Amino acid sequence: MHSAKLGFEELALEALCKGLNEEIDPSDKTEIYVRFSEKYLRDADDLLARGDYIQASEKL
């Protein structure tokens, strides 16, 4: 397991790959994590705009 906190999507991806006995190409995995990061940043921006600072901080 990684030392960084994983979100639901990352955990699901890790579990799916492990369950299928498949490895993800490192460049594909990098792209997936970049997309997750972008999603979390957008979510945090939306929460900040609504004044929900606690939830926004959890996305970062």
N, C-alpha and C positions, 0 to 999 in steps of 0.2 A: 504494500500500500504506500501511497505517496505521503510525504510529510505535510504537504499543503492540504487545506480543507477542500474536500470535493463536494460539488453540488450533486443534486439528484441525477441530472443528466450524465455527468461524468461517471458516477457510480453505476448507472444503468449500462453505459457503454462498456465499462470495464467488466461488469458481470456478464453481459451478452457475449463479449469476445471470449471470456474465460469459459463460459458454458458451451460455446461452439468450438472450443479448442483452436481458436483463430488468433493470429497476431495481426495487428493493424500496422501497415507500413508507417514508419516514423514520420514521413512527410505528410501523410494523410492525417495522422494523429495530431500533428502540429496544427494543421488547418482546422480540425475539429475543435481543438482547444482555443484557437483564435476566435472562432465563431461563438463559442460559449462565452468567452471574455467580452466580446462585443455585445452579446445579448445581455449579460449581467450589467454592463455599463449603461446600456439603454434603459434597462429596468430601473437602475439606480437614479438615472436622470429623471425618469417619469415620477418616481417616488419623491424626489427632491422638489419637483415642481408642485406636487400636492402637499408639500410640507411634512411628509412622513420621513423625518430624518433618521429615526431608529431603523426602520425597514431598509432605507436607502443605504445606511452604513453596513448592513448585513450583506448587501449585494456586492460590496467592494472588498 
